Amino acid sequence: MKALGASLVAITPENPDNSLSTVEKNALAFDVCSDTDLSVARSFGLVFSLAEELRSVYRMIAKDLSEWNASGTWELPIPATYVIDPSGTIRLAFVDADYTKRLEPAAILDALRRIRGA
């Protein structure tokens, strides 16, 4: 990605201390920004509220999102990946409510190559 002139930035609803812990725990080599009020996620239409019956499940696995996330709510962003060109135009978007499905890195690299070649 760097060779193609791009940067990877992750945006999380975690409060800054928790996102720093995530960065350190996973030895991440890219920027992780806290979307403390979910305004970035909202601007992309990605926010949903966790259903009440799922909240108890999360609590059982020691994840009280209302304490973990900076917003103090049980809201989460739908996972999404965007490739944005230098002018701010979204050149590739991938959004899937199933958090286990993610955009293949090769698709991101292809989009970056197309931008660089344009």
BALOBA-1460 file (C-alpha; in Angstrom, 3 decimals):
// residues 118
<rec num="1" residu="m" x="0.000" y="0.000" z="0.000"/>
<rec num="2" residu="k" x="2.749" y="2.438" z="0.890"/>
<rec num="3" residu="a" x="4.509" y="1.729" z="-2.407"/>
<rec num="4" residu="l" x="1.281" y="2.808" z="-4.136"/>
<rec num="5" residu="g" x="1.205" y="6.043" z="-2.138"/>
<rec num="6" residu="a" x="-1.646" y="4.968" z="0.139"/>
<rec num="7" residu="s" x="-2.202" y="4.863" z="3.877"/>
<rec num="8" residu="l" x="-4.356" y="2.506" z="5.883"/>
<rec num="9" residu="v" x="-6.472" y="4.061" z="8.614"/>
<rec num="10" residu="a" x="-8.860" y="2.148" z="10.856"/>
<rec num="11" residu="i" x="-11.732" y="3.925" z="12.571"/>
<rec num="12" residu="t" x="-13.187" y="2.426" z="15.738"/>
<rec num="13" residu="p" x="-15.959" y="3.359" z="18.176"/>
<rec num="14" residu="e" x="-13.672" y="2.387" z="21.063"/>
<rec num="15" residu="n" x="-12.609" y="5.096" z="23.415"/>
<rec num="16" residu="p" x="-9.014" y="6.258" z="22.809"/>
<rec num="17" residu="d" x="-7.550" y="4.233" z="25.701"/>
<rec num="18" residu="n" x="-9.194" y="1.029" z="24.464"/>
<rec num="19" residu="s" x="-8.176" y="1.644" z="20.854"/>
<rec num="20" residu="l" x="-4.584" y="2.214" z="22.012"/>
<rec num="21" residu="s" x="-4.752" y="-1.110" z="23.874"/>
<rec num="22" residu="t" x="-5.991" y="-2.781" z="20.680"/>
<rec num="23" residu="v" x="-3.119" y="-1.271" z="18.692"/>
<rec num="24" residu="e" x="-0.545" y="-2.396" z="21.243"/>
<rec num="25" residu="k" x="-2.065" y="-5.855" z="21.796"/>
<rec num="26" residu="n" x="-2.149" y="-6.589" z="18.062"/>
<rec num="27" residu="a" x="1.066" y="-4.708" z="17.155"/>
<rec num="28" residu="l" x="-0.788" y="-2.769" z="14.465"/>
<rec num="29" residu="a" x="1.408" y="-0.820" z="12.073"/>
<rec num="30" residu="f" x="-1.285" y="1.597" z="10.902"/>
<rec num="31" residu="d" x="-3.249" y="4.463" z="12.403"/>
<rec num="32" residu="v" x="-6.333" y="3.687" z="14.468"/>
<rec num="33" residu="c" x="-8.638" y="6.628" z="15.103"/>
<rec num="34" residu="s" x="-11.457" y="6.797" z="17.639"/>
<rec num="35" residu="d" x="-14.847" y="7.847" z="16.301"/>
<rec num="36" residu="t" x="-15.952" y="8.791" z="19.800"/>
<rec num="37" residu="d" x="-19.480" y="9.893" z="18.897"/>
<rec num="38" residu="l" x="-19.858" y="7.638" z="15.822"/>
<rec num="39" residu="s" x="-20.204" y="10.737" z="13.644"/>
<rec num="40" residu="v" x="-17.940" y="9.327" z="10.933"/>
<rec num="41" residu="a" x="-19.820" y="6.031" z="10.878"/>
<rec num="42" residu="r" x="-23.154" y="7.901" z="10.866"/>
<rec num="43" residu="s" x="-22.045" y="10.028" z="7.916"/>
<rec num="44" residu="f" x="-21.612" y="6.803" z="5.929"/>
<rec num="45" residu="g" x="-24.925" y="5.351" z="7.194"/>
<rec num="46" residu="l" x="-23.166" y="2.534" z="9.021"/>
<rec num="47" residu="v" x="-24.484" y="2.734" z="12.600"/>
<rec num="48" residu="f" x="-26.832" y="0.181" z="14.127"/>
<rec num="49" residu="s" x="-27.983" y="-0.459" z="17.672"/>
<rec num="50" residu="l" x="-27.308" y="-3.867" z="19.167"/>
<rec num="51" residu="a" x="-30.556" y="-5.679" z="19.936"/>
<rec num="52" residu="e" x="-31.420" y="-6.038" z="23.621"/>
<rec num="53" residu="e" x="-31.221" y="-9.853" z="23.523"/>
<rec num="54" residu="l" x="-27.640" y="-9.629" z="22.214"/>
<rec num="55" residu="r" x="-26.547" y="-7.207" z="24.904"/>
<rec num="56" residu="s" x="-26.763" y="-9.920" z="27.567"/>
<rec num="57" residu="v" x="-24.627" y="-12.205" z="25.392"/>
<rec num="58" residu="y" x="-21.996" y="-9.486" z="25.060"/>
<rec num="59" residu="r" x="-22.070" y="-8.900" z="28.809"/>
<rec num="60" residu="m" x="-21.464" y="-12.629" z="29.401"/>
<rec num="61" residu="i" x="-18.267" y="-12.454" z="27.346"/>
<rec num="62" residu="a" x="-17.152" y="-9.384" z="29.316"/>
<rec num="63" residu="k" x="-17.870" y="-6.837" z="26.587"/>
<rec num="64" residu="d" x="-20.192" y="-4.162" z="27.883"/>
<rec num="65" residu="l" x="-20.121" y="-1.981" z="24.793"/>
<rec num="66" residu="s" x="-21.653" y="0.921" z="26.678"/>
<rec num="67" residu="e" x="-18.434" y="1.034" z="28.725"/>
<rec num="68" residu="w" x="-15.972" y="-0.051" z="26.027"/>
<rec num="69" residu="n" x="-17.094" y="2.387" z="23.346"/>
<rec num="70" residu="a" x="-16.611" y="6.108" z="23.735"/>
<rec num="71" residu="s" x="-20.238" y="6.936" z="22.888"/>
<rec num="72" residu="g" x="-21.531" y="5.086" z="25.980"/>
<rec num="73" residu="t" x="-24.164" y="3.416" z="23.800"/>
<rec num="74" residu="w" x="-24.830" y="-0.047" z="22.447"/>
<rec num="75" residu="e" x="-24.315" y="1.171" z="18.910"/>
<rec num="76" residu="l" x="-21.774" y="-0.241" z="16.503"/>
<rec num="77" residu="p" x="-20.652" y="0.573" z="12.984"/>
<rec num="78" residu="i" x="-21.187" y="-1.960" z="10.223"/>
<rec num="79" residu="p" x="-17.706" y="-2.991" z="9.043"/>
<rec num="80" residu="a" x="-16.754" y="-1.190" z="5.848"/>
<rec num="81" residu="t" x="-13.720" y="-0.609" z="3.684"/>
<rec num="82" residu="y" x="-13.276" y="2.421" z="1.461"/>
<rec num="83" residu="v" x="-10.553" y="3.318" z="-0.988"/>
<rec num="84" residu="i" x="-10.569" y="7.081" z="-1.331"/>
<rec num="85" residu="d" x="-8.514" y="8.920" z="-3.919"/>
<rec num="86" residu="p" x="-6.547" y="12.124" z="-3.210"/>
<rec num="87" residu="s" x="-9.502" y="14.292" z="-4.314"/>
<rec num="88" residu="g" x="-11.743" y="12.660" z="-1.702"/>
<rec num="89" residu="t" x="-13.721" y="10.531" z="-4.158"/>
<rec num="90" residu="i" x="-14.620" y="7.036" z="-2.987"/>
<rec num="91" residu="r" x="-13.212" y="4.732" z="-5.653"/>
<rec num="92" residu="l" x="-14.083" y="1.425" z="-3.982"/>
<rec num="93" residu="a" x="-16.575" y="0.630" z="-1.238"/>
<rec num="94" residu="f" x="-17.253" y="-2.641" z="0.530"/>
<rec num="95" residu="v" x="-19.892" y="-2.883" z="3.248"/>
<rec num="96" residu="d" x="-21.274" y="-6.106" z="4.715"/>
<rec num="97" residu="a" x="-23.356" y="-6.462" z="7.869"/>
<rec num="98" residu="d" x="-21.699" y="-9.852" z="8.401"/>
<rec num="99" residu="y" x="-18.544" y="-8.756" z="10.231"/>
<rec num="100" residu="t" x="-16.777" y="-11.991" z="9.224"/>
<rec num="101" residu="k" x="-16.816" y="-10.934" z="5.562"/>
<rec num="102" residu="r" x="-14.133" y="-8.454" z="4.598"/>
<rec num="103" residu="l" x="-12.791" y="-7.073" z="1.351"/>
<rec num="104" residu="e" x="-9.899" y="-9.073" z="-0.035"/>
<rec num="105" residu="p" x="-6.613" y="-7.167" z="0.202"/>
<rec num="106" residu="a" x="-5.980" y="-7.872" z="-3.499"/>
<rec num="107" residu="a" x="-9.105" y="-5.845" z="-4.403"/>
<rec num="108" residu="i" x="-7.790" y="-2.906" z="-2.404"/>
<rec num="109" residu="l" x="-4.407" y="-3.102" z="-4.116"/>
<rec num="110" residu="d" x="-6.089" y="-3.300" z="-7.531"/>
<rec num="111" residu="a" x="-8.107" y="-0.152" z="-6.768"/>
<rec num="112" residu="l" x="-4.960" y="1.646" z="-5.622"/>
<rec num="113" residu="r" x="-3.163" y="0.632" z="-8.814"/>
<rec num="114" residu="r" x="-6.046" y="1.983" z="-10.906"/>
<rec num="115" residu="i" x="-5.924" y="5.288" z="-9.004"/>
<rec num="116" residu="r" x="-2.175" y="5.535" z="-9.414"/>
<rec num="117" residu="g" x="-2.442" y="4.761" z="-13.118"/>
<rec num="118" residu="a" x="-5.196" y="7.329" z="-13.719"/>
